[in-house]
Amino acid sequence: MAPKAPKALTGTPAAHGFSFPAEWVPHRGTWISWPRPEGISFPGKYHEAIEDIAGLIRILVTREEVHLNVPNDNYERIVRNFLRDRRVSLRRVFLHHIPTNEAWARDHGPAFVLRKRGGKTEAAIVDWGFNAWGGKYPPWDSDDNVPTRIAEELKLPVFYPRIVMEGGAVDFNGAGTVMTTTSCLLNQNRNRGLSKARIEKYLRDFYGQRHVIWLGEGIEGDDTDGHIDDLARFIDETTIAIGIETNKRDPNYAILQKARRTLENACDQDGNPFTVVELPMPKPLSYEGQRVPATYVNFYFVNGALLVPTFGHRERDRQAIRTLQKHLPKRDVIGVDCRKLIWGLGAIHCFTQQQPRF
């Protein structure tokens, strides 16, 4: 029997008392869309990339559930055997027959919003539109259906904003501020004709936020038109981490310096300045002549830990981990090898979508 279609809610999450929580709130689990060998994400390196994915899941299952989207029974069997052969515990792994076009659950996955009512935490899903980063990589119909399919599985109601929005384009401090970039959200390949003011209203209404911070463009090699999760990220309500490039000849030098200056003058939802933490940038990485968007800010919060992508640059990898550990003393800051995963132009944060506890 097919799952019952979820209830479509009218109005906006903010009007119903919902808001999008910070990534560091307690998780029920992490959603991941397993890539297909015939997909476009890892050309020529699929079998290498899934080794990095197995390593990521091996760490995740020690902290929380892992929910994997696979297209059918045959894929479920293949993925289970693959993970079992690599000594990944399957005790907390749940597979769902939800087909996807590509693997980037951060962007096509559900946005879980929460509210407190009658002493209980209630959840709903926001199903933003998805068009494969401005129509770059057709087809995207299966990816676009993922949030509603997950809502069916979890029996949660759904809000439909009817505009395009990717999870990697926004980051939240959990207190009412969302951070994003003009190069992505104002790009006409997403929501042609929508003004900056209109986009801000959607961010406030459908994520339940009060304040928006706008940075400019994203880093070199980022094919998303500049996702914030490769540029700068909140690590708590009042602190933002940003990568800093020291080589003035690198294209990222000017991009990151400009973003750093903007953050110096930024304020939170109550008008207070942020503490800005500088991380190194990895040495430039290219595959077959193509620059990839390697950065340590594509980290991912899990229960009790922060997972940080590493790229085989021992000194810089360690420096990034040490810096983040200093500012997050109550969490384990863990490096996760992403040298193969980054070939798909994304790392840990791009690949995951958190389901908060409710």
N, C-alpha and C positions, 0 to 999 in steps of 0.2 A: 504493500500500500504506500502510495506517495505521501510524503509529509504534508500536513495541512499548511496552506499559505499563511504567512504571518499577518497579523493585524497591522494595517497601515494607519499610522497616527496622523491626525491633522494638526495644523499649527506647527510650532517649532519646539525643539527640546527646551530652550530657555523658558518659553512660556509655560511649559509643563514642569519646570523646576529641575531639569536635567542639565548636567554639564560634563565635559570631557575631563577625566582626572589626569593627573600627572602620571607618567610612565612608572614612577617608583612606588605607587601604591601597591598593596599586596595583590599578587596575581593568582587567579585560578589556573591559568595556563598560557601557553604561547601557541599561536596558529602559524603554520607553515604550509605553503603550497609546493608540493614536490615537483621539480622540473621534469619536463619530457625530453627524451633524447632528440626528438625531431624539432624541439623548440628553438627559438633564435637566441636564447639568453647565453648559451655557452658553446658557441660554434667550435667544433673540434676539440673541446675540453670538457664535455659533459661528464665523462667517467672520472675525471680528475676533480671537477667541482663537487660532485656528490660525496667525495671523500671528506672535503671540508665541511659539508653539510652534516655528515655522520658525526664528525668531531664536535660540531655545535650541538647537535641533539644529545650526544653523550653527556655534555655538561648540563644542558637544560633539564634533563630528566632527574638530575640530582636535586633540583630546586622546585620543580613544578610540572604540571601536566604538559604534554606536547600533543597538539591536534594537527594531524597531517591531512591535507586535501589531496586525494588521488582520484583518478577518473573512474576506476572500476575494480572488480574483484581481482583481475589479473595483476594490475598494478599494486594492489594491496599485498598480494602474495610476494611479488618481487621486492617491494620495499621492506616488508617484514624480514624476509630472508637476508637482504642486504645489510640491514641494521644488526640482525642477530649475528651474522658472520663477523661483524666488526665489534662484537661484544658490547653493543648498546642495549641497556636494559629496556624491555618493552612494557614493563609494569605500568608506567605512566604514559604510554604512547597510545593514542586513539586515532584510528584512521577513518576518514569520512569520504564517501563517494561523491565528491564535489569537483567536477572537472574545471581545469584552468587552462588558459592559453600559455601563460608564462609563470614564473616562480615568485614574483615580488609581492608577497602578501601585505607588506606595509602599505602599498599603494592601492591594491584592489581589495584588500580585506575590510572587515567591518570596523566601524568606529563605535566602540561601546561607550555609552553615556550613562551616568548614574544619578540617582536622586535618593534622598532620605525621606521616607514616609512611614508614619506610625511606628518609628523605632526600627524600621527595616530598610535595607538598601535595595532599591529596585533598579533594573537595567533596561535599556532599549538599545537598538542599533540604528545608526545613521548610515543609510546606503547612498553615498555620494555617487555621482556618475563617474565613469572611468572610460577614457578614450586612448589608452596606451601612450601617455605622455605627449599629447597633442597630435594624435593620429599617426605617430611615427612607425608603429609596428602592428599592422593589421594581421589577423583578426584579433578582436579583443572582447567578443561577445560573452565568452565563458567567464573571463575575468570580471566583467561588469556585473555578472549575476551572483558573484560569490557572497556579498554581504547578506542578500536575501536568502540564499541557500543556507547559510549558517544560522540566520534567524529562524528558519524552519526547523533546523536540527535542535536549536536551543529553546524553541517556543518563546521567542522574544518579539515584541512589537517593533515596527520599523518606521523611521522618519525618512521621507524622500525629498531632499532639497531640490532635485532636478537641475543641478549644475555639476560640473566636473571639479573634483578635488582629490588630490592624492595624499595619503598619510605622511609620506616623506617630505611634503611641502610645508608642514606645520609642526611646531613644537610648543610645549605647554609647561608653565611653571606650577600648575595646579592651584593657583590662587586667583586666576582671572586674566592672565596674560598669555597671548599666543604670539609666537614669533614666526615670520615667514619672509619671502623674498618677492620683490617686484618682478624680477625676471621670469619667475614661474607663474605666480598667481595673476599677473596682469598680462600674460602672454595671450594674444588673440587666438592661439591654437587650442585654448581650453574653452573659454567662455566669451566668445566674440561679442563685443558691445557692452559688456559689464564694466562699469567704472570702478575705480579704487574704492569709492565710498560704498558702492553696492556689494563689492566683495567683502569689505569690512563688516557690513551688516550680516552677511551670511556667516562669517566667522563668529560673530557675537551670538546670533540667533541659533545656529545649529551646532556649535560647540559649547555654547553657554559661557562665553568669555566677555570680559569688560574692556580689554585694552589690547591693541595690536602694535607690535614692533615690526617695522619693515626694514629689512636689509636689502642690498642691491642684487648683485649677480652671484651665481654659484661658481664652484671651482672648476678648473680645467679638466676636461674629460667627462664631465657630468652631462649625460644626454637627456636629462629631465628638464632642461632649461633652468636649472639652479635650485635644487631641493635644499631646504634649510638643514636637513640631517647630514649633509656633507660639509656644512659651513660653520654652524654654531649651534650649541645645544644647552638647554638648562640641565644643571646637575642638582639643583634644589630651587626653592622658591626665589632665592635672591642671588643665585650664582649662575653665570653662563661660561661655558668652555668654548674656546675657539682655537682653531689651528693657526699657527703663524709660520710663514715661510721666510727663511733668512736669506735666501739667494735672490738678490734683486733682479736677476735676469729671468727668473722663473715667472711665468704668467700669473701664478697664484700670489706672488708677492703683493702686487698692487691691489688685487681683489680682496685679499685678507686684511691688508692694512686699512682699506676703506671701510670694511665691515667692522674692524676693531674700533675705528674712530666713531662710527655710528653708535656702537654699543657704549662707548664712553659717555655719550650724551643721552642714552636711552634711560627710560624710567619704567617702573612697574605700574600695576593697576592703581597704586596708591600714591604715585608720584615720587617714589624712592629710587635712587640709583642702584645699579647692579654691581656686584663684584665680578670682574672678568678674569678668568683663568686662562692662561696661554698654554697650549700644547704644541709640541713640534709637529711639523708635517713629515710624513714619510718621504724618503728619497723618491723622486719621480719613477713611476712604474709604467711601462708600455708593453703591449703585446702586439707583435706584427706591425709595429709602427704606430699603434693607436695608444694614446695616453689614457690611462684609467684613473678614476677619481678616488685614489687611495687617501684616506684620512682617518685619524683616530677618533674623530667626533661621531663616526657612525656606530657608536656604542649602543648597548641595549641593557636596560635595567631588568633584572629578574629578582626573585625573592632572595634577599640577603646578599646580592652580588651585583656587579656591573661587568658585563662582557665587552671587552675591547678588541677590535680587530687588530691583528698584527700582520706584518708584511715581510718578515725575514730581515728587517733592518735592526739588528739586536740592540744597538745603543739607543736609537730613537724609540723602538718599541718599549724598552724598559723605562725610558724617561717619561713617556706618556702614561704608562701604568703607575709609576711612582707618583707623578703629579696628581692623577685622579685619586689614588689611594690616600694621599695626604688630605684631600678635601672631602673624602667619603670614608672616614675612619671606621664606621660601623658596618661597612660592606666589604666583601671580598672583591677586589678588582682583579679580573682574570683575563689573560690574553687568549685570544682564539685565532688560530692561523687562518687567514683569508686570502692567501696568495692565489688560490685557484678560483675562489668565489668571486673575487674582484674582477675577473675576466668578464663576468656578466654585467659589469659597471655598477655593482652594488656590493655591500658587505652585510654585517650582522643586522643592523637596524632595518635596512631595506628588505631583508628576507623574512622578517618576523612581524607579528602583530599581537599585542598583548590582550588577554582577556582578564580584566580586573575581577577580583573576588566580589561576589554579591550573593 
